[in-house]
Structures are given as structure tokens and as C-alpha cells.
């Protein structure tokens, strides 16, 4: 005599499958994100290495964040850090984090600000930010007291003025990898640090939603001579690493 599943048995099997799926799917998602984080960290390492090669070729100074120039059509445009280090990487994909490869359109961002030539090298999608305290002045590496703790670039975005206290071109980090941010530093090495959501959302230079994260480890948790506390929230890697009476901190001048 053939025996079929009863309705109760079938429902039990479905319930077990649903429970297993609820347990395993988040694990698989975190594993996929870990793989993306590893790929992103590799991008950071390549960017750090390329920057060190640039520094050796240009009087031990970092490239500028951007400066005004003219493109082949005679239009005003901005030549950026990305274009400066491109000859040392020859692969624009390293500027794109696999977790958010189209975080911001650099060329469109400049054009939206009224620069007809946009980014001089027509760089479009990018996912990383720079420590503009360092790159806005083309800092000399010899002037950086703690290069291994002073950030150069990281997972991040460029902001529009508005919510979260963001100003134009503020550079908040983005903890895209399970609350982890990848970064490279002024000595060329790359590593991770942690950040947490503040609960505030603003907008990036292309008008897309931009979450605010607070840095929770490393030198960029607070300014020097600012007492640590739960209300302190720094959301960008801006400044030079220093030490004060409470430990690691950052200040604006090298």
C-alpha cells in the first residue's frame, strides 16, 4: 500500500525549511559581504601603494584633492586626486567598492556645480573619499607625525549641505561592510575600523540618500583636546593623527 505525506507532516517539513532559511540566509549575506569587504580592502591597498609611488615621484608630497584646469575642448574642468594616481594603477575599477560601486558620479557632481568640463579625466563612478586635510594642501610625508594612523582614503561619500550637519563636500565615511569601514593610510598600508549609524540621513553630491556613521575606533573618534564621551560623533576621516591626554585624536594641521 502506498503511503503519502499527511498535511501535518508536510506543514512540519515546510516549517523546518523556513526556520533553516531564516537562520542561514543572514549567514550567507554576511559571508557575501565579507567577500566584498576583502575585495574593497584590496582596492584600498592598491590605492595606498599607488599614492606612495606618486609621493616618491613628486618631492614626497601627496597629490592635491583637485585643482582647476582646462580639458582638450578648452572647457574649465577639475583635475582630481583620482586622475593624479591613475598612471600608477591603470585600472579605474579600484575606485569602486563592490558593495556600492556607484556611490557618486564625480564628473556629474562637478558639472552640477557649474563646471562645464566636469572632472578633467571624465572620472564617473567612485566609492571612496579622501582625507582632505591632507590632500587639500598636498602635504609632505615628512610633516606627518603619525603616517600609519593618518588616513588617506576610505569607504565614503561626498555630501550636500543639509541634514546631519553636512556641508558641501563634507566627506562622511560609509560602513558598508557589516559596520566596517576600509581605509588606506599615509604610509601606504590598508586596514579596517568600525563605525555605527547615528540615525541621521542626508544627501550626497548626486542627490542620493546618505547615511551618517560615527567612527568608533582609531584616531578619528574625536578632535584633540575634546574629552571622549558617548555624545561625540565624528563622521569623517579629516585631519592628522595626534595624541593627547586621552589617547589618539586628530587635529587640522600636521
C-alpha positions, 0 to 999 in steps of 0.5 A: 500500500502506498503511503503519502505525506499527511498535511501535518507532516508536510506543514512540519517539513515546510516549517523546518525549511523556513526556520533553516532559511531564516537562520542561514540566509543572514549567514550567507549575506554576511559571508557575501559581504565579507567577500566584498569587504576583502575585495574593497580592502584590496582596492584600498591597498592598491590605492595606498601603494599607488599614492606612495609611488606618486609621493616618491615621484613628486618631492614626497608630497601627496597629490592635491584633492583637485585643482582647476584646469582646462580639458582638450575642448578648452572647457574649465574642468577639475583635475582630481586626486583620482586622475593624479594616481591613475598612471600608477594603477591603470585600472579605474575599477579600484575606485569602486567598492563592490558593495556600492560601486556607484556611490557618486558620479564625480564628473556629474557632481562637478558639472552640477556645480557649474563646471562645464568640463566636469572632472578633467579625466571624465572620472564617473563612478567612485566609492571612496573619499579622501582625507582632505586635510591632507590632500587639500594642501598636498602635504609632505610625508615628512610633516606627518607625525603619525603616517600609519594612523593618518588616513588617506582614503576610505569607504565614503561619500561626498555630501550636500549641505543639509541634514546631519550637519553636512556641508558641501563636500563634507566627506562622511565615511560609509560602513558598508561592510557589516559596520566596517569601514576600509581605509588606506593610510599615509604610509601606504598600508590598508586596514579596517575600523568600525563605525555605527549609524547615528540615525541621521540621513542626508544627501550626497553630491548626486542627490542620493540618500546618505547615511551618517556613521560615527567612527568608533575606533582609531584616531578619528573618534574625536578632535584633540583636546575634546574629552571622549564621551558617548555624545561625540560623533565624528563622521569623517576621516579629516585631519592628522593623527595626534595624541593627547591626554586621552589617547589618539585624536586628530587635529587640522594641521600636521 
